[in-house]
Amino acid sequence: MSSDDRSIRTQHNRLVKALPKLLARLGILDEKRGTEAFSLAWPVILTGGLRVGLRLTDFLMVGFAIGAAGVAALGFGFQFFFIGFALSLAVSSGTISLVSQHHGAGEYEKADFVIKQSVWLAVLISLPLMLVTWFHAEGMIGLLSSDPEVIDLGGAYLRVLMIGLLFRFFSMVAARAFAGSGNTVTPMYVSALGVPSNVVLNWLLIFGIGVFPELGIVGAALGTLITNISMAVIFFALLFSNNYNVSFKLRGKQWDTSVVKKLFSVSLPLLGMRMARTLGQFPFLWMLDSFGTGVVAAYQVGRRVELFAMEPAWGFGTASSTLVGQSLGAEKEDEAELYGWDTLKISIAVMLPIGFLLALFAGPISGLFSDETDVIFLSTRFIYINAIGVLGYAVNRIMRGALRGAGDTRWPFYGNLLGIYGWLLPVSYIFGIVLDFGLIAIFIAVLGSFFIPGLVNLIRFKSGRWKEVSRKLREVE
């Protein structure tokens, strides 16, 4: 290693240790556990930030090229794509849970077989969704919007975007497999290659720069499709290379029902949670559409900004899953619990300043997406709500990650059901539409949906009953 490389690594280590060291001096957490959590989290944060930044860029470019109708169409189209994406998140969450526990127990071949089973599940799930969407894209968008322009634009976007679902699904499984083994840096490097390329491709194809055709919203979908295929090829090459502590082996046994059952035992509650949240967005968007396309566009702007600002919680949630899962695999239950609490503490220390900055710059951020006064005004209000919801979201994600690492995924499902169907939708409909309180009720409904799942997950983790779930999961062969 050269002196320059050593210097870079030293600086990196100092940066990673700085926040945990400060919090440890204040008596908030253990420095070692905090450093491990932050070391695992920051590559995931950067990876997710790149991807969410891509979606933000899409909205910026489409909003500039087409206007509010394009922003609404993009949001509706991506909502349907998110059904498949939610499935990939659920299956890959099962992947990270089992891979992390197998690695903690030193069972590396079993971990690799979990990856293979996850990939075949990805194929079985993705192909039917891709086929249905190809023939029914406009009809699907029409379920959410009555605006003919939005339906045409959204259908064209969704049809092309959905072709890439299988490739995106594979990349999610691969990234979570690496994370389960304790390697979150490699997926970050892949995203660091793919996301900037995606932004450039979208810009070229949306606006027709140089020799490229001007495709508008279809250009955004096509650029993303090309990138999803490219990243899946890179991940396949990495897993097939045998140069890492996880791999994808084409030869040998292809299916094991007992492994599939274990995957489903972890993934099904997460799948239910993801689908409940994703499908719950459809009636919510339908209610928003009743207030006009401008309100839908404003919500989509606020939603994209929210995802970007809350990305650190995803990183710490992944770190929590890995550290809790590996500790449980090594039969260190008390240590697993301490990792869960310390990861939550450091995530809150990171997220609260983000919430403050989000509220402070809500107006200027909204102005980047639209020049329509009403859209800017409403986008700012949605961003304010998201800024307040940062704390609830952080608790939800990190506690869910810790429970996921233990294989205890039922209670996050229950919390999500309560937040969406017990609060968001009834409050929005009854108070927002029936009693005509309008957008005030919508804002309150959205805010509550951040905190309720977090409270449920927090209570479940504090109970310690997830340890028994983990023991039972490890006993199944």
N, C-alpha and C positions, 0 to 999 in steps of 0.2 A: 504493500500500500504506500502510495506517495505521500509526501508531507502535506500536500494540498488536500488529498483525500482525508487524511487524519484530522486536519484542521476543520474540514467541513463536518465530519462526523462528530467532532468534539463540540462544535457550535450547535449542531442538531441536538445532541444529548443535553446540552445546557438548556436549550429552549423547551424540550420535552419535560425536563425536571423542574423548571422554574415555578410553574403554577402549583404542582403537588407539594414542592418544598415550602412555598409560601403558606399554603393551607395547612400543612403539617405543623409549621411553626405557630400557627394560630390555634392549634389543637383541634382542628376540624376533622382531619383524616390521617391515616397512616401513609407516610411518604412512599413506601415501596409499593403498596397496592395502588395508590393514586397514580404513580408513575407508570405502572404496568397498564392501567386502564387508559391513561392518556396516550401511551405509546401505541396501543391497539386502535384507539378511537380516531386519532388525527388523520391517518390515511383514508379511513372510511368517510370521515367528514369532508375531506378534500375531494374524494371520488364522488360522493353524493352532491357536493356543492357544484362540481363541474357539470353534472347531469342536470341539476335543477337550474343552473345558470343557462344551460342550453335551452331548456323550456322557456325560461324568461326571455331569452334572445328571440326564440320563435315568436312569442307573443309581441315583442317589440317590432319585429320586422313585418309580421302579418298585419299588426295594427297600423303600421305606417303605410303598408301597401294597399290595404283593403278598408280598414276602419273597424268600427265596433262590431259589425256583422262578421268580419273575419275572426276577431278575437273570440266572439261567442261560439262560432263554428269550430274553432280550434279547441276550445274548452269542451264542447259537447263531444267532438270526435275523440279526444284523448280520454274522456270519461269512459267510453266504450272500450277503448284499448286497455284501460286500467282494469277491466274485468279479467283479461288474460294476465295482466301484470300482477294483479292481486293473487291469482292462482300461483304464479311463479314465486311470489314472495312467501306464500304459505308453504309450498313444497320445499323451497330453499331454506326456510326457517327450520323445517324438520331436518334438512341436511346439516345445517350448522350445529343443531342440538346433538345429533347422533355422532357426527364427525368429531366434535369437540370431546364428547365423553369417551369415544374409542381412543382418541389420541391421548387423553389423560390416563387411560388404562394401558397404553402401549399397544393397542390392537390396530395396527396400521392397515393390514389387509382388509379387515372388516370396514374400516373407514373408507377405503377405496371402493369397496363394493356398494356402500351406501351412495356414493357419487354416481355409480353406474345405474343403480335403480332410480335415482332422482332424474337422471337424463332420460331414461325410457319413459318415465311418467310425464316428463315435459313434452315428449313427442306425442304421446297418447292424448294429452290434454289440448295441445296447441292446434293440431291439424284440423279438428272439427270447427274450432272457433274461426280459424282463418278462412275456411271454406264458406261458412254461413255468412260471414261479413262481406265477402266478395260479392255475393248475390243480393244482399239486403242492406247495404250501407245507408242509402238515403232513407229507407223505411225506418231504420233504427234511429237516425237523427230526428226524424219526424215525430218520434214518440216524445221528444223533449221540447221541440220548438214548432211554432206555427208560422215562422218567418220563412218564405220560400227561398230567399237568398241564403239564409243560414243553413237550411236543409241541403241545398245543392253544394255549398262550399264544404260543409261538414262531412257529407257523404263521400265526396271526392277525396278529402283528406284521409278519412278513416279507411277507405278501401285499400289505399296504398300502404298506409302505416301498418295495418294489421298483417300484411305479408311477412313482416319482420318479427312477429310474435315468437315463433319457435327459436329464432336466433337470440332474441333478448332473454327468453326463458333459460336457454342453455348458459348464457353469460351470467345470469343470476345464480344458478346452481354452482357454477364454477367459482364465482367470487365468494359465495358463502362457504364453499368447501375449503378454499384457501383460508378464510377467516377462522373456520372451525379448527384448523391446524395451528392457529396463532400467527398466520401470515396475512396481514391486511395491506402490506405495501405493494405486492405484485398486482392485485386488482386496481390499485391506485395508478400504477404505471400504465396499465391498459387503458384506463379512462383518460389519463393524461394525453394519450395518443389519439383516442377516438373522439372525445368531445370537441376539441378545437377543430378537428377535421369536419365534424358534423356542422358546426357553426358556419364554417367557410362554405361547405356544400350547400347548406340552406340559403345562404346569402346569394350565392351564384345562381341557384335555381329559382328562388322566389322572384328576384328582380331581373334575371336574364342578363347577367354580366358577361361581357365578352362574347365568346362563341356559345355560351350556354343559353338554352331557351328560357323565356320568361314564363314560369309555370305557376306563379302565385302560391296559393296555399298547398297545391299539390307538390310544389318544389320543396316545401318544408317536410312533407311526408317522405318524399323520395330521398332527400338527404339523410333523414333519420334511418330509413330502410338500409341504405348503402352502409351506413356506419354500424348498424346492428349486425349486419352480416360480417363485416370486417372484424369487429370485436369478438364475435363468436369464433371465427377462424383462429384468431390469436389465442383465445383461451383454450381451444381444442389443442393447438400445438403445444401450449405450455403443459397441459395435463398429460398429454401423450408423450412428452419428452422424457419422463422419469427423472427430471432434474430437481424436483421439489418433493416435499414430504407428503403430498397428495398426488394421485394420478388417476387417469381414466384408462382402463384396460379393456380393449375390445374383445380380446380372447377370453376363453373360460366361461364360467357360468354366467348366464344373462339375467336370470330371474330367480328370486327367492321370496316365496310368499311370506315367510316370517319377517324378513327385513322390510318388505312392503307394508306389512301390518304395523311394524314399529314406526315406520315413516308416517303412515296414516294416523297412528295414535297421537303423534305429535302434531302433524300438519292439519288434520281435519278441524280441530277447534280454531287453529289460526286461519284456515281457509274460511270457516264460518265467520270468523271475525272480519277478515278482509272483504268477503263477499257482502256481509251485512253492512259494512261501512260503504263499500262501493255502490251496492244496489240502493242503499239509503240516499245516496246523492241524487239518484234519478228523480224521485218525487220532490226532493228539495230543489233541484234545478227547475223542475216543472213549476213549482211555486214561485221561484224567482222570475221565471219567464212571464208569469202573469203580471209582474210589475214593469215589464218591458225589456227589450234587448240591451239597453244601456245598463240596467241593473245586473243582468247576467254577465256582461262584459266587465263591470266593476268588480263583481265577486271573483271572476276568473283572475283578474289582476291581483286582487288581495290574496287569493289562494296561491298563486305562483310565488308571490313575495313571501308568504307564510312558509311555504315549503323550503325556500332558500334559507330563511332565517332560522328555521327549526332543524336544519340539517345536522347540527352538532348532536342533537338528541339521538339521531339514527346511529351516528358513530359510537356514542357511548352505550347505546342499546346493544350494538354488536359486540363491543368490548365486554359488556356485562354477561352476554350469552356465553362468550368464549371462556372467560375467567371462571364463571360459576360452573359451567359444564365441565371444564377440565379439572377443577377442584373436586367436583362430585365423582368424576371418573376415577380420580386418585383416592376416593373415599375420605375426603377432608371436608366434611359438611360444615363445620364451624367456619373454616376459611372461606368456603363458598358464600356463606351469609355475609361475612365481612366485606368480601369483594363487591357484593351487591350494594351494600350501604355506601361504601366509599366511592363507587362509581356514580351513584346518585348524587352524592355531595359535590364531586368535582364537576358533574354536568350542570348542576344548578349554578355553580360559580361561573361557568362559561355562559349559560343561557340568559341569566338575568340582565347583564349588560347589553346583550343582543336585543332583548325586548325593549330596553330603554332607547337604544339607537333607532330601532324600527319605528317607535312612536315619534321620536324627534324628527326624523326625516320622511315621515309618511307622505306629506304633501309633495315635495320634490320627486319622490319615487313614483307617485301616481302620475305626475306630469310627463314622465318618460314614455308612458304607454298610450297616451291619448291626448288630443288637443281639444276634446269635447268637455266643456265645463262640468256638466252633470256627472260624467263618468269619472273625472278626476275627483270631484267632491265625494262621491260614493266609495271610490277605491280607497281614498284616505281613511274613511270611517271603517271599512273592512280591515285595513291594516292596523288601525288602533286596536280593534278587537283581538286581532292575532297577537299583537304585542302584549296585551294583558294575559292572553292564553298561553304564553311561553312557559310559565311555571308548571301549569297543569300538563302541558304536552311533554315536558321534560320528565316529570314523575311517571307519566304513563309509559313512555318509551323505555326508560331505564328499568323500571320494575317489570315491564313486560319482557324485556331482554333477559333479565335474571330468571324469571319464571320459565322462559323458553329454554334457557340453558339447562334447566332441571327437567325439561320435558313436560312441565305443568302448564299447558296452554289453554285449559278450559276457562279459567277465571278471566284472563284477558278477553276471551270471547264474550263472557257474561257482561263484563264492564263495557265493552263496545256496544252490545245490544242495548244496554241501559242508556248509554250516552246518545245513541242515534234514535232508537225507537221509543225509548221512554222519555226523552227530552227534546232532541233537535226537531224531529218531525212533528210531534203533537204541539209543541209550543209554537213552532212556525205556522202551522195550519190554523190552530184554534185562535191564537192571539194575533197572528199576523194577517190572516185572511178572513176568518169568520167574524172575529170581534173587531177587525179593521184597525189594529194598532200599527199595521204596516211594517216598515223596516226596523223600527225600534225592537219589535218582537223577534225579528230575524237576527238582529245583533245579539240579543240576550240568549237566543237559542244556540247560536254558534259558540258563544263564550262558554256556556254550560257544557257543551259537547267536548270541550278540551279537558275540563276538570273531573267530570264524573268517571271516565275510564281510569284516570290516574289514581283516584281515590280507591277504587275497587282493587286495582293491582297492588297498591301500597298496603292495604289491609291484608291481602292474601300473602304477600311476601313476609309481612311482620308476623303472621300466624305461624310460619315455619312448616306448614303442612306440605309444601312443595318438596321437602326432603324425602318424605315417604313416597311421593310420586316418582322421584328419581330412583329410589331403591327398587321399586317394582319394575321400572323400565329396564334397569340394568340386569335384573334377574331373568328377563325374557331372552331366550336364545333363538 
